[in-house]
Amino acid sequence: MSKLPLEGIRIVDITVVWAGTFATQVMADLGAEVIKVENIHIWQTLTRGMQARPSKELISTQVPMVGGYPDREPGDRPWNRSPLHNSLYRNKLSVTVDLRIPKGMEILKRLIQKSDVIYENNVPETMEKLGITYDWLKEIKEDIIFIRVPAYGLSGPYKNYRALGVHLESVIGHNVVRGYPDMDPSSNSAVYMGDYVAGVQGAFAVMAVLHYRNRTGKGQLVEMAQAEGAMPMLGEMIMDYTMNNRVQGTLGNRDMHGAAPCGCYRCKGEDRWINITVSSDEEWRGLCKVMGNPSWAQEERFSDQLNRAKNQDELDALLEKWTINYDSYELMHLLQKEGVPAGPVMTAPDCFNDPHLKERGFFHRVSHPEAGTHLYPGFLFRISDIPMEYRKPPCRMGEHNEYVYKEVLEVSNEEYTQLEAEGHIGMDFDPHIR
């Protein structure tokens, strides 16, 4: 079997929540040995769930990604059953150590000496308080690669501002272009695209700098501000302002470039919808053909794309009177056959049952010792001759302590026992952490 692309690379993972953890998952999938460093005395909010020991009452009020435990049961160790965690920790290892005390930092030093990359996305002052700087790391290992992915960068007035993906997207303006013209941003639901963008960008940066190190023998400090990395998602809107002094507002499901019709239309059944986008007269003729060329479609107000865009409210109302008579999948096939871009709005059950995803084997059935056996999403890409696999289920906290301490760090049995007694090693959070 061919080696995975990053096999032989060891990454020390000091990431939190999403942006950092997704990056290290991408690299773990590619074969890197990713060692997640955790602390049984500190609860990292939203990294292993909302709370360490949530009540069943609280779970019933939480959104699924945070509190959607299997069978809605938190279990003895909820932190190992959280979907928020388990969606981001396949193929990784977990080791526990208390970095707040000198002995813990000595352990981290020993791990860095045997690693290639240290990856973190904390508030900058967190690393500074611990004394984890690039200069400190270079003293330990000259060619270490240190990647830092704060919300707003390592300098500037926003340097130590806390942020999740939803805050980043507000700062870059994404929240004011989502929603409908008759709504303000307070009506928007939270989305976290910026986290995933940062994750892919960060993984790419690591691989680029690994390539640089292979050529030069030198490590690097990589700084990637998440907000700056996500801002190019809105490139057209930023350029429209700089070139035309126009400020983009909310568009609903419509296209800023003028495609019409362009929207989400109700179909047969409860809460079933289809997306349709028509960006040329040729596609419009295809849509008309599927509709049976109704007389209203021949009217002057819909005669070309500019007129259709000007009269899109009326067009949408007429179009939905037709789409509501069809199943969303049936209609997708009819429209696609005539070259009209269209697709159903899929629910989670739709995704699991989708024939395309089934044939491609996108979802993987994974057994986890505490979370049970479930279907998990697959990988970002496929590589010929190299199978992408769930080599390890999402790591439980401290699950790989013995391997990391005894095999990687070559700690003796006696020292291992002492570290357990000192509170570095464990698989359970302190009882006081709720």
C-alpha positions, 0 to 999 in steps of 0.5 A: 500500500502506498504511503499517505502524503503526510506520513512521518510528519508529527503535529502537536495540536493545541487547537480549539473549537473548529478552525484549528481542529478542522485543519489538523483533521485534514492533515491527519486524514493525509497521514500526519500523526496529529497529537491533540494536547489536552488538560483534564483541569481546563474546559475548552469551551465548544471544543468537546461540547458545550459543557463537560457534564450537561444535564439531560434538561440542558441537552434538550434545549441545545442545538444538535451540533452542540448537544446532539449526543447519541440517543440524547444521552450524555453518557459517563463521559459526555466529552467523548460523545459530543458531535461537535468534537467527534466530527473533527477528531478522526485519525488523531491521538489525544494526550493529556498534560497540564501546561499551566505548571513547569513540569507540563511545559517540560513535557511539551518541550520533549514532545516538540523535540520529536515533532515537525509542526505545532498548530494553534488557533487560540487568542494570542495572549493565551500562548504568550502567557504560557511562554509558547513563542516562536523564539522559545520553540526554535531553541527547542527545535531549530526547524520547527514550524509554528502556525498561529491562526488567531481571529484577527492576527498577532498585531493590531487593536483587535489582536486579543479579541475573542471570536467564533466563526459567527463573529468573524463573519460579522466583522467581514460583512457576511452577515449583512448580505445574508437574509432577505430584503425585508429582514435585518441581520438579527434574523440570521441564523449563525453559519460558520463557513469562515472556520472551514475556510481557515481550516483548509487554508491553514492545512495548505500553509503547513504543507507549503512550509513543509515543502519549504523546509524540505528544500532549505532545512528551515522552519517558519512562523506562519501567521494567518488571521482568520478574518483576513482569510475569509474576506476574499469570500466577499471579493465581488462585493468589496470590489463593487464598493471600491470601483462603483461605491455601491454597498451590497445589501441582502439578496435573499436567494437571488444572484448579485450578478443578475441571474433570473429566475434565481431562488428557492421554490416550494415543491410538493410535500411538507417543507420541500424545496428546489433551487433553480438558477437561470443565467442565460436565455438558453437556460430560460428556454429550457425552463419554459420547455419543461413548464410546457411553454406557458403563455405568461413566460412569453410576455415582454416582461420576461423576454430577456435576462434584464427584464426577468431580473427587473420583474423577479418578484412576479416571476418567482410567484408564477414559477412557484405555482408550477414547482409546487406540483412536483417532487423536488428530486423529480423536478431536478431531473426534468430541469437538468435534462434540459440544461437548467441548473437545479437541485433539491434542498436536502435535509440530513435524511436526504443526504444519507439516502442520496443515491449519488452519495451512496454510490460514491461511499461518502458516508463511513460507518464508524464504531466508537467505544463510547459514542457507538456506531454511526455514519460519519461524513467522508473526506475532502478529496480522493487520491488515486492509489492511496485509500483515504480511511477512518484509520482511527475513530474520533479520539477520546480524551487521554486515549493515547497517553501511554503511547505518547508518553511511553513510546514517543517520549520514552517515559519510564513506567515509574515516571508515568505513574508519577505524572498520573499522581501529579494530575497530568495524565487522565481520561476524565475532567476534574469533578469540579468542571461542570 
